[in-house]
């Protein structure tokens, strides 16, 4: 139900509007001056105003007193083209010619309400994009990530193709969005395509589109993603998975800015910026002949390598806190943070799945947790400590930290090994191995009597 203000002096039209807007909260006033007074104290979702003279001037004056996106509908007996043009030019959402029916005004108001809701949603999404794709909000506590962000800031507003390399789950997709929304193309489309997730037979149509009858089931012409992105940016994730034929077609797009739809003859020109990403060693693929050398040079203009999470351990704690807050908002849960030992546990994990693995582990823990903190017993990860060669700390420091964490879990669990294993997220067998490894004993244990 929308709150509608009808500015109308004629009781006949007041009655017609009242009959058409029974599903909304309709309020009326006889003049624009009276409407201005009400608008100083009250807010309405839609304004329907009767204007017979100075249409453009009056609509502009009314719009100045309204919040953004509040639709104004003009009703008038003056139906000359000039009057309609003036109303629209001044910002009116619709022009309703008198005499009108209750159905006409009902449809016009419902369309205005729907349009306002859509524009508010777009504004909300844009604000979220500005927040999510802000360089200054990216967690870059490690020197490696700091260098990555500094590089991307410098090259974001260029038109050059960017290649982002790094392991799966390191955040390549998020950084590609950050580049786009901090470039001169920010108001144009940003389209993501994962080349590994779409079968080759469908990927060509997805990228380039197809004409009607191009293949069995192509009952109508389809616009491809490269065409839809005109003026914006296309993110090609896992570009190393492209087949040789698609590599050749993409090379032409990069060199000539044009292509044809599948089954078509018309050359389509498109102005797009390509950001590519891969976890593969493209140089090795070029040598083996599975990736075109000329395409490699075209996408490798500006290159950024995103380090794995195990090489940026300074980021783990702030990342964990950020992900916990984000997940709690999505799941509508309220948590007080991480319990004893969780962050240390995270810092010692190898993280083969990188940020994606960290996010999944936290989400699982939040779903399972019954208290107000994420505890070790609900953290499930593959293994306990990172491999020594991937850690920036000396091995002896890791061993000491592992022993401290193990002792802490045992003490909290009152030296019941099964409970301690649950808190650490390891098997009983793994915990027993760790106990022997660190030479930990206790008089309650049968073997130590």
C-alpha positions in Angstrom: 0.0 0.0 0.0 1.4 3.3 -1.1 0.7 6.7 0.4 -0.6 8.9 -2.4 -1.2 12.7 -2.3 -3.8 13.9 -4.9 -3.6 17.7 -5.5 -7.0 18.3 -7.1 -9.6 21.1 -6.6 -12.4 19.4 -8.5 -14.5 17.0 -6.5 -15.5 14.9 -9.5 -11.9 14.0 -10.1 -11.3 13.4 -6.4 -14.1 10.9 -6.5 -12.8 9.1 -9.7 -9.3 8.9 -8.1 -10.7 7.6 -4.9 -12.5 4.8 -6.7 -9.4 3.8 -8.5 -7.0 4.0 -5.6 -8.8 2.0 -3.0 -5.8 -0.3 -2.4 -3.6 2.7 -1.5 -3.8 5.3 1.2 -5.1 8.3 -0.7 -5.0 11.8 0.8 -6.1 15.0 -0.9 -5.5 18.7 -0.9 -7.1 21.4 -3.2 -4.1 23.4 -4.3 -0.3 23.3 -4.9 0.2 25.9 -2.1 -1.6 23.6 0.3 0.5 20.6 -1.0 3.7 22.5 -0.3 2.7 23.0 3.3 1.9 19.3 3.8 5.1 18.2 2.1 7.1 20.2 4.6 5.9 17.9 7.4 4.8 14.7 5.6 6.3 12.2 3.1 4.3 10.5 0.2 5.2 7.7 -2.2 3.4 9.3 -5.2 2.1 12.7 -6.0 -0.8 13.2 -8.5 -1.2 16.8 -9.3 -3.8 18.6 -11.5 -2.2 21.4 -13.5 -3.8 23.6 -16.1 -1.2 26.3 -16.6 2.6 26.9 -16.3 3.0 23.1 -16.3 6.8 22.9 -16.5 7.4 25.6 -13.9 4.9 24.0 -11.4 6.3 20.5 -11.8 9.9 21.7 -11.3 8.8 23.6 -8.2 7.0 20.5 -6.8 10.0 18.2 -7.6 12.3 20.5 -5.7 10.3 19.9 -2.5 10.3 16.1 -2.9 12.8 13.4 -1.9 14.7 11.7 -4.9 12.7 9.2 -6.9 9.3 10.4 -5.7 7.2 10.1 -8.9 5.0 13.0 -9.9 2.0 12.3 -12.2 0.4 15.3 -14.0 -3.3 15.3 -14.7 -4.6 18.0 -17.0 -7.2 19.0 -19.6 -4.5 20.7 -21.5 -3.5 17.8 -23.8 -1.5 19.6 -26.4 1.8 18.0 -27.3 3.7 21.0 -26.0 2.1 20.6 -22.5 2.9 16.9 -22.3 6.5 17.6 -23.4 6.9 20.3 -20.7 5.6 18.0 -18.0 8.0 15.2 -18.9 10.9 17.6 -19.4 10.3 18.9 -15.9 10.5 15.4 -14.5 6.9 14.1 -14.4 6.7 10.3 -14.4 3.4 10.2 -16.4 0.8 12.5 -18.0 -2.8 11.7 -17.4 -5.2 13.4 -19.8 -8.6 14.5 -18.5 -11.2 13.0 -18.5 -9.6 9.9 -17.1 -11.1 6.7 -15.7 -10.5 5.1 -12.3 -8.7 2.3 -14.1 -6.3 4.7 -15.8 -5.2 6.4 -12.7 -4.9 3.1 -10.8 -2.5 1.7 -13.4 -0.5 4.9 -13.6 0.0 5.0 -9.8 0.9 1.3 -9.6 3.5 1.8 -12.3 4.9 4.8 -10.5 5.1 2.8 -7.2 6.9 -0.1 -9.0 9.3 2.3 -10.7 10.2 4.0 -7.4 10.8 0.7 -5.7 13.1 -0.4 -8.6 15.1 2.9 -8.5 15.5 2.6 -4.8 16.8 -0.9 -5.2 19.3 0.2 -7.9 20.6 2.9 -5.6 21.0 0.4 -2.8 22.9 -2.0 -5.0 25.1 0.9 -6.3 25.9 1.9 -2.7 26.9 -1.7 -1.9 29.1 -1.8 -5.0 30.8 1.4 -4.0 31.5 -0.2 -0.6 32.5 -3.7 -1.8 34.6 -2.3 -4.6 36.5 0.3 -2.8 40.3 -0.1 -2.9 40.7 1.4 0.6 38.3 -1.2 2.1 40.3 -4.2 0.8 42.1 -6.0 3.5 45.8 -5.7 2.6 47.7 -6.1 5.9 50.6 -8.0 4.4 53.3 -6.4 2.2 52.4 -8.6 -0.7 48.8 -7.6 -0.8 49.7 -4.0 -0.2 51.8 -4.1 -3.3 48.9 -5.7 -5.3 46.5 -3.0 -4.3 49.0 -0.2 -5.0 49.5 -1.6 -8.5 45.8 -2.0 -9.2 45.1 1.6 -8.1 47.6 2.9 -10.6 46.3 0.8 -13.5 42.6 0.8 -12.8 41.7 3.8 -15.0 43.8 2.7 -17.9 42.2 0.9 -20.9 44.8 -1.8 -21.0 44.0 -5.5 -20.6 44.9 -6.9 -17.2 45.9 -10.5 -16.3 45.4 -11.5 -12.7 47.1 -14.7 -11.7 46.9 -16.7 -8.5 45.6 -19.8 -6.9 41.9 -20.6 -6.8 40.0 -18.7 -4.0 42.5 -15.9 -3.6 40.0 -13.2 -4.6 40.7 -12.6 -8.3 37.0 -12.0 -9.2 36.6 -9.4 -6.4 39.7 -7.5 -7.5 38.5 -7.5 -11.1 35.3 -5.8 -9.9 37.3 -3.3 -7.9 39.3 -2.3 -11.0 36.1 -1.8 -13.1 34.3 0.2 -10.5 37.3 2.5 -10.0 37.7 3.1 -13.8 36.1 5.5 -16.2 33.9 2.6 -17.3 32.3 2.3 -13.8 28.8 3.4 -15.0 28.8 0.8 -17.8 28.2 -3.0 -17.5 30.6 -5.3 -15.6 30.1 -8.9 -16.8 31.8 -12.0 -15.3 32.2 -15.2 -17.3 33.8 -18.3 -15.8 35.3 -20.1 -18.8 35.8 -23.3 -16.7 32.1 -23.6 -15.6 30.5 -23.5 -19.1 30.8 -26.4 -21.6 32.6 -25.4 -24.8 29.5 -26.0 -26.9 27.7 -23.4 -24.9 30.5 -21.0 -24.1 30.8 -19.7 -27.7 27.1 -18.8 -27.7 27.5 -17.3 -24.2 30.4 -15.0 -25.3 29.4 -14.1 -28.9 25.7 -14.8 -29.0 23.9 -16.6 -31.9 21.5 -16.1 -34.7 18.1 -17.9 -35.0 18.6 -21.3 -36.5 22.4 -21.3 -35.8 22.0 -24.7 -34.2 19.3 -27.1 -33.0 17.2 -25.3 -30.3 18.3 -21.8 -31.4 14.7 -20.6 -31.9 15.6 -16.9 -31.6 18.6 -14.6 -31.9 20.6 -14.2 -28.7 22.8 -11.3 -27.7 26.2 -12.5 -26.4 27.9 -11.3 -23.2 30.6 -9.4 -25.2 27.9 -7.4 -27.0 26.0 -6.8 -23.7 29.1 -5.4 -22.1 29.6 -2.7 -24.7 31.3 0.3 -23.1 32.1 -1.7 -19.9 34.4 -4.5 -18.7 34.4 -8.2 -19.2 36.0 -10.4 -16.6 37.1 -13.8 -18.1 37.9 -16.0 -15.2 40.0 -19.2 -15.8 40.9 -18.0 -19.3 43.4 -20.9 -19.5 40.4 -23.2 -20.0 39.4 -21.7 -23.4 39.6 -24.1 -26.4 41.9 -23.2 -29.3 39.0 -22.1 -31.5 37.6 -19.7 -28.9 41.1 -18.4 -28.2 41.4 -17.4 -31.8 38.0 -15.7 -31.7 38.9 -13.8 -28.5 42.2 -12.7 -30.0 40.2 -11.0 -32.9 38.0 -9.2 -30.3 41.1 -7.9 -28.6 42.8 -6.8 -31.8 39.9 -5.6 -33.9 37.1 -5.0 -31.4 34.6 -6.9 -33.5 33.1 -10.4 -33.9 30.1 -12.2 -35.5 27.4 -14.0 -33.7 27.4 -17.8 -34.1 25.7 -18.5 -37.4 25.6 -14.9 -38.4 27.3 -12.7 -41.1 26.9 -9.3 -39.6 30.1 -7.9 -38.0 29.4 -6.5 -34.5 31.7 -3.9 -33.0 32.1 -3.6 -29.3 34.1 -1.4 -27.0 35.1 -3.5 -24.0 38.0 -3.8 -21.6 39.1 -7.3 -20.8 40.3 -8.4 -17.4 41.5 -12.1 -17.5 42.4 -14.4 -14.6 43.8 -17.9 -14.3 45.3 -20.2 -11.7 47.3 -21.9 -14.5 50.9 -21.4 -15.6 50.1 -19.8 -19.0 53.8 -19.7 -20.0 54.0 -23.5 -19.6 50.7 -23.8 -21.5 52.2 -21.7 -24.4 55.2 -23.9 -24.5 53.1 -27.1 -24.6 50.9 -25.6 -27.3 47.6 -25.5 -25.4 47.5 -21.7 -25.2 48.1 -19.4 -28.1 51.3 -17.4 -27.8 49.7 -14.3 -29.6 46.7 -14.3 -27.2 49.0 -14.7 -24.2 50.9 -11.5 -25.2 47.6 -9.6 -25.8 46.2 -10.4 -22.3 49.6 -10.1 -20.5 49.8 -6.3 -21.0 49.4 -5.5 -17.3 50.0 -8.4 -14.9 49.2 -8.8 -11.2 49.9 -11.9 -9.1 47.6 -12.4 -6.1 49.6 -14.2 -3.4 48.0 -17.2 -1.6 46.6 -16.7 1.9 49.4 -18.7 3.5 51.8 -16.1 2.2 49.9 -13.2 3.7 49.2 -14.4 7.2 49.0 -10.8 8.4 45.6 -10.7 6.6 44.1 -13.7 8.2 42.8 -12.1 11.4 41.2 -9.0 9.8 39.9 -11.2 7.0 38.3 -13.6 9.5 36.7 -10.7 11.4 35.3 -9.2 8.2 34.0 -12.5 6.9 32.4 -13.3 10.3 30.5 -10.0 10.3 29.4 -10.4 6.7 28.2 -14.0 7.2 26.4 -13.0 10.5 24.6 -10.2 8.6 23.5 -12.6 5.8 22.4 -15.3 8.3 20.9 -12.8 10.7 22.9 -14.1 13.6 24.7 -12.1 16.3 28.1 -13.2 17.4 30.6 -11.8 19.8 33.6 -12.8 17.7 36.0 -15.8 17.8 36.6 -17.9 20.8 39.9 -18.9 22.4 42.5 -20.2 20.0 40.5 -19.9 16.8 42.5 -17.1 15.2 45.8 -18.9 16.1 44.4 -22.1 14.6 43.6 -20.1 11.4 47.1 -18.6 11.3 48.7 -22.1 11.3 46.6 -23.6 8.6 48.0 -24.1 5.1 44.8 -22.8 3.4 44.9 -24.7 0.1 41.5 -23.1 -0.7 42.6 -19.6 0.3 40.0 -17.0 1.2 37.2 -19.1 -0.1 38.2 -21.9 2.2 38.4 -19.5 5.1 34.9 -18.1 4.4 33.4 -21.6 4.1 35.0 -22.7 7.4 33.6 -19.6 9.2 30.1 -20.0 7.6 30.0 -23.7 8.7 31.0 -22.8 12.2 28.4 -20.0 12.4 25.6 -22.4 11.3 26.7 -25.0 13.9 27.5 -22.7 16.8 24.9 -22.6 19.6 26.7 -20.0 21.7 27.6 -16.4 20.9 31.2 -17.0 19.8 32.8 -19.2 17.1 34.7 -21.9 19.0 37.3 -24.4 17.9 35.0 -27.3 18.2 33.0 -26.1 15.3 36.0 -25.4 13.0 36.6 -28.1 10.5 39.7 -27.8 8.3 41.9 -30.3 6.5 45.0 -30.6 8.8 46.1 -28.5 11.7 49.4 -26.7 11.1 50.8 -25.3 7.8 53.7 -26.9 6.0 56.9 -25.5 7.3 58.1 -24.4 3.9 55.1 -22.2 3.3 55.3 -20.3 6.6 57.2 -17.2 7.2 57.9 -18.2 10.8 60.7 -20.5 11.8 59.7 -24.1 12.4 60.5 -23.9 16.1 58.0 -21.0 16.5 55.3 -23.0 14.8 56.0 -26.0 16.9 55.8 -23.9 20.1 52.6 -22.3 19.0 51.1 -25.7 18.1 52.0 -27.0 21.6 50.5 -24.0 23.3 47.3 -24.3 21.4 47.2 -28.1 22.1 47.8 -27.5 25.9 45.1 -24.9 25.9 42.5 -27.2 24.3 43.4 -30.0 26.7 43.1 -27.8 29.8 39.7 -26.4 28.6 38.5 -30.0 28.0 39.8 -31.1 31.4 42.3 -33.3 29.8 39.8 -35.4 28.0 41.5 -36.1 24.7 38.4 -36.8 22.7 36.9 -33.4 23.7 40.1 -31.6 23.0 40.2 -33.2 19.5 36.7 -31.9 18.9 37.7 -28.4 19.9 40.7 -28.4 17.6 38.8 -29.9 14.7 41.1 -32.9 14.4 40.6 -36.6 14.7 41.4 -38.4 18.0 44.2 -40.2 16.2 45.7 -36.9 15.0 45.5 -35.5 18.5 47.1 -38.6 20.0 50.0 -38.1 17.5 50.4 -34.5 18.5 50.4 -35.4 22.2 53.2 -37.9 21.7 55.0 -35.5 19.4 55.2 -32.8 22.0 55.7 -35.2 24.9 52.6 -34.0 26.8 51.6 -36.2 29.8 49.0 -36.0 32.6 48.4 -38.1 35.7 44.8 -38.7 34.8 45.8 -40.6 31.6 46.0 -44.3 32.2 49.2 -44.7 30.1 51.0 -42.3 32.4 50.2 -44.0 35.7 
